[in-house]
Amino acid sequence: MRTMVLTLTLALASAPAFAASCPPDGWNAEKLEALKQSQFVIADAGERSALAMGLLDCLGDTDPQLRDGIAYEGLAAWMRKGELAPETLRPMRERLYAMLAEPDPQGVRWPFAALVLAEVARTDRTTPWMTPAERATMVVRATVYFESVRDYRGFDADVGWRHGVAHGADWLMQLSLNPALDAPQLNRIVDALAVQVVPPSGHAYIFGEPQRMAAPLVHAAQRGVRDEAAWSTWFKAFLPRIGDPALAWRDSAWLARRHDLNAFLEAIYVEADLSSDPRVKALLPGVTATLKALP
């Protein structure tokens, strides 16, 4: 696994950039908006596939209506209706992987590539089409991306959403729901989630990121990947990340880290407390003890 991670990391660092073209050839903003109003209906499968590939470049556009409202929504709509075949999904997936290595000066290309990859992962979950090797590679790609996020911006009135952590968590959630993943892969997802629960920088999550990270953790727990004692150890390990006790209640970064951990623990607590699944209930002792131990 470590060798695969290192190989993919080096590949991402050296991948060539692609020339972006948005809107795609033959389309303009007005025509795309009309397509959206028609619920993205394109009867011809070939035309639909070509536009799907063309819209990928729009995921890096700073216009939120074009990027989020048309490109993402259109791609998600086609995938959720099963209107993109594996012959399209495979090159789409590879292009999205490449986008995660391209320059992203505005900070929108990477999180939206991750969000669309979450939809690609969902298609394989609902109707399996990836090989075990392809699926294993996606687990590595998703965890490496999620762990690498350092741009914690959420919503901006001009550019719209970036939301790198939340979009990465959505990708991990779709993978964690896939019954084809084995225990080591699910544990890799759990370990990746731990990286972003308490950002060392002292960034305070205010756009629902803790709840988005809680979802893949709960789904992994439903698979019984760890027992109660292991979960308790996992949660307890977050406490030192808040920082020096001498800074308690008198340092903004310390307060932000405490806020983030508290929000994540509370999100897990609610899910586990409401669940009737004993494997999810196994989260409660560790979450409760860690909440009580918070300064």
C-alpha positions in Angstrom: 0.0 0.0 0.0 2.8 2.5 0.9 4.5 1.8 -2.4 1.2 2.5 -4.3 0.7 5.7 -2.4 4.3 6.9 -3.1 3.9 6.0 -6.8 0.6 7.9 -7.1 2.0 10.9 -5.2 4.9 11.2 -7.6 2.7 10.7 -10.6 0.4 13.5 -9.4 3.4 15.8 -8.9 4.8 15.3 -12.4 1.5 15.0 -14.4 1.3 17.4 -17.4 -1.3 20.1 -17.4 -4.2 20.0 -19.9 -5.5 23.0 -21.9 -8.9 23.9 -20.6 -11.8 24.7 -22.9 -15.0 25.9 -21.2 -17.6 26.0 -22.4 -16.9 23.0 -24.6 -16.7 23.4 -28.4 -20.1 23.8 -29.9 -21.7 25.1 -26.7 -22.1 28.4 -25.0 -23.4 29.5 -21.6 -26.9 30.1 -23.0 -27.1 26.7 -24.6 -25.8 25.0 -21.5 -28.4 26.8 -19.4 -31.2 25.7 -21.7 -29.9 22.1 -21.3 -30.1 22.5 -17.6 -33.6 23.7 -17.8 -34.4 20.5 -19.8 -33.1 18.4 -16.9 -29.9 17.7 -18.9 -31.8 15.4 -21.4 -29.7 14.4 -24.4 -31.2 11.5 -26.2 -28.1 10.6 -28.2 -25.7 8.6 -26.0 -22.7 9.6 -28.1 -23.5 13.3 -27.9 -24.1 12.9 -24.1 -20.8 11.2 -23.6 -18.9 13.8 -25.6 -20.4 16.7 -23.6 -19.7 14.9 -20.4 -16.0 14.7 -21.2 -16.1 18.3 -22.4 -17.7 19.6 -19.2 -14.9 18.3 -17.1 -12.8 21.4 -17.9 -15.7 23.6 -16.5 -15.0 22.1 -13.1 -12.1 24.6 -12.8 -14.1 27.6 -13.9 -14.5 30.4 -11.4 -18.1 31.0 -12.4 -20.1 29.0 -9.9 -23.1 28.7 -12.2 -21.1 27.2 -14.9 -18.9 25.0 -12.6 -21.4 23.9 -10.0 -24.8 24.6 -11.4 -24.2 23.2 -14.9 -21.0 21.0 -15.1 -21.3 19.3 -11.7 -25.1 19.0 -11.8 -25.1 17.7 -15.3 -22.5 15.1 -14.8 -24.1 14.0 -11.5 -27.5 13.8 -13.2 -26.3 11.6 -16.0 -24.4 9.3 -13.7 -27.2 8.9 -11.2 -29.6 8.0 -14.0 -27.1 5.5 -15.3 -26.7 7.3 -18.6 -22.9 7.2 -18.8 -21.4 3.8 -19.7 -18.1 2.4 -18.4 -16.6 3.3 -21.7 -17.2 6.9 -20.8 -16.7 6.6 -17.0 -13.2 5.2 -17.4 -11.6 8.0 -19.4 -13.6 10.5 -17.3 -12.1 9.0 -14.1 -8.6 9.2 -15.5 -9.1 12.8 -16.6 -10.4 13.7 -13.2 -7.3 12.0 -11.6 -5.1 14.1 -13.9 -7.0 17.3 -12.9 -6.0 16.7 -9.3 -2.4 17.2 -10.3 -2.9 20.3 -12.5 -2.4 23.9 -11.3 -5.4 25.2 -9.4 -4.7 28.8 -8.6 -8.3 29.6 -7.8 -8.8 26.6 -5.6 -11.9 25.2 -7.4 -10.5 22.6 -9.8 -9.3 20.1 -7.2 -12.4 20.0 -4.9 -14.8 19.8 -7.8 -12.8 17.0 -9.5 -13.0 15.2 -6.1 -16.8 15.8 -5.9 -17.3 14.4 -9.4 -15.1 11.4 -8.5 -17.5 10.8 -5.7 -20.2 10.4 -8.2 -18.0 8.1 -10.3 -17.4 6.0 -7.2 -21.2 5.9 -6.6 -21.8 4.4 -10.1 -19.5 1.6 -9.3 -21.2 1.1 -5.9 -24.7 0.9 -7.4 -23.7 -1.1 -10.5 -20.2 -2.5 -10.2 -18.0 -1.9 -13.3 -14.5 -1.3 -11.9 -12.0 -4.2 -11.5 -10.6 -4.8 -8.0 -7.4 -3.2 -9.1 -9.2 -0.1 -10.3 -11.2 0.1 -7.1 -8.0 -0.3 -5.0 -6.4 2.5 -7.0 -9.4 4.8 -6.4 -9.2 4.2 -2.6 -5.5 5.3 -2.7 -6.3 8.3 -4.9 -9.2 9.4 -2.7 -7.2 9.1 0.6 -4.1 10.8 -0.8 -6.2 13.7 -2.1 -8.1 14.0 1.2 -5.0 14.0 3.3 -3.4 16.6 1.0 -6.0 19.3 1.3 -4.6 22.5 2.8 -7.1 25.0 1.2 -9.8 25.1 3.8 -12.0 27.7 2.1 -15.7 26.9 1.9 -18.2 29.3 0.4 -17.3 32.6 -1.2 -19.9 35.1 -2.4 -18.1 35.6 -5.7 -16.6 32.2 -6.5 -19.0 30.0 -4.7 -18.0 26.7 -3.1 -14.5 25.3 -2.9 -15.0 22.9 0.1 -12.0 20.6 -0.4 -12.4 18.7 2.8 -16.2 18.2 2.4 -15.9 17.1 -1.2 -13.1 14.7 -0.4 -15.2 13.3 2.5 -18.0 12.7 0.0 -15.7 10.7 -2.2 -14.6 8.7 0.8 -18.2 8.2 1.8 -19.2 6.7 -1.5 -16.2 4.3 -1.3 -17.0 3.4 2.3 -20.6 2.4 1.2 -19.2 0.0 -1.4 -19.5 -3.6 -0.2 -16.6 -4.6 -2.5 -14.1 -2.7 -0.3 -12.3 -5.0 2.2 -11.3 -4.2 5.8 -7.8 -2.8 5.0 -9.3 -0.4 2.5 -11.9 0.7 4.9 -9.3 1.2 7.6 -7.3 3.2 5.2 -10.3 5.5 4.8 -10.7 5.8 8.6 -7.0 6.7 9.0 -7.3 9.3 6.2 -10.3 11.0 7.9 -8.2 11.4 11.1 -5.8 13.7 9.2 -8.4 16.4 8.7 -10.5 16.2 11.8 -8.3 18.8 13.7 -6.2 20.9 11.2 -3.0 21.9 12.9 -3.2 25.3 11.3 -6.1 26.2 13.6 -8.7 26.6 10.9 -12.2 26.6 12.3 -14.7 24.5 10.2 -17.9 26.5 9.7 -19.4 24.9 6.5 -20.5 21.5 7.8 -17.2 19.7 7.3 -17.3 17.7 10.6 -20.6 16.2 9.6 -19.4 15.3 6.1 -16.4 13.6 7.7 -18.6 11.8 10.1 -20.5 10.0 7.4 -17.8 7.8 5.9 -16.6 6.9 9.4 -20.1 5.7 10.4 -20.4 3.7 7.2 -17.0 2.1 7.9 -18.1 1.3 11.4 -21.2 -0.5 10.0 -18.8 -2.9 8.4 -17.3 -3.8 11.8 -13.8 -2.8 10.9 -12.8 -2.0 14.5 -14.1 -3.1 17.8 -15.1 -0.9 20.7 -11.6 -0.8 22.3 -10.0 0.1 19.0 -12.5 2.9 18.3 -11.9 4.3 21.8 -8.2 4.4 21.2 -8.7 6.1 17.9 -10.9 8.9 19.4 -8.7 9.4 22.4 -5.7 10.1 20.1 -7.3 13.4 19.0 -7.1 15.0 22.4 -3.4 16.0 22.2 -3.9 17.6 18.8 -5.8 20.5 20.4 -2.5 21.8 21.6 -0.6 22.9 24.7 -2.9 23.0 27.7 -1.2 26.2 28.7 -2.9 27.8 25.7 -6.4 26.7 26.8 -9.1 29.3 26.3 -6.5 32.0 25.5 -5.3 31.2 22.0 -7.4 31.4 18.8 -5.8 28.4 17.1 -6.3 26.3 20.2 -10.0 27.4 20.4 -10.4 26.5 16.7 -8.9 23.1 17.1 -11.1 22.4 20.1 -14.1 23.6 18.2 -13.3 21.3 15.2 -12.8 18.2 17.4 -16.0 18.9 19.5 -18.1 19.3 16.3 -16.8 16.1 14.8 -17.3 14.1 18.0 -20.8 15.5 18.4 -21.7 14.5 14.8 -20.5 11.0 15.5 -22.3 10.8 18.8 -25.6 11.7 17.3 -25.3 9.1 14.5 -24.2 6.4 16.9 -26.8 7.2 19.5 -29.6 7.1 17.0 -28.4 3.9 15.4 -29.7 0.5 16.2 -26.7 -1.3 14.7 -24.4 -2.7 17.4 -21.4 -2.1 15.2 -22.1 1.6 15.1 -23.0 1.6 18.8 -19.5 0.5 19.4 -18.4 4.1 18.6 -20.3 5.5 21.6 -18.0 4.7 24.5 -14.9 6.2 22.8 -16.8 9.3 21.6 -18.4 9.8 25.0 -15.2 9.5 26.9 -13.4 11.8 24.5 -16.1 14.4 24.7 -16.0 14.3 28.5 -12.2 14.6 28.4 -12.3 17.8 26.3 -11.0 20.8 28.2 
